[in-house]
Amino acid sequence: EELQPYDIARIFEGLPEKHHTRFLLLLDSEQIAELI
């Protein structure tokens, strides 16, 4: 089962701010576009 954009956004929000950039680097451009 793949993570949905809502799930990814919740994970992102739950991370400390210092890890946001590293988390985004793990996603592909399509996944990032769905978050925006």
N, C-alpha and C positions, 0 to 999 in steps of 0.2 A: 504494500500500500504506500503510495507516494504522499509526501507532505503537500498539503494544499497551501496556497498563498496565505490564508488566514493563520495556519499553523506556524508557518515560517515567520510571519510578523510577530506572533506571540512569543516565539523563541527569541527573536531579535530584541523585543522590548524587555524581556527578562534578563538579558545579559548586561553585565556592567558596561558602561560606555566605552571603556578602554578596549573591549573586545569586539565592538561593532565593525570596525574595518576588517578585522581578520575574518569575521563571520561572512561579510559580504564577498570577500575574496573566494569563499567556498562555493558561492552560487554562480550560475551562468547568467548571461545578460537577460535571457528570457524570464528567469525566475525573479531577478531584480525588477524588471519592468512590471511584472505582475504585482509586486509589493507597492509600487508607487501609485 
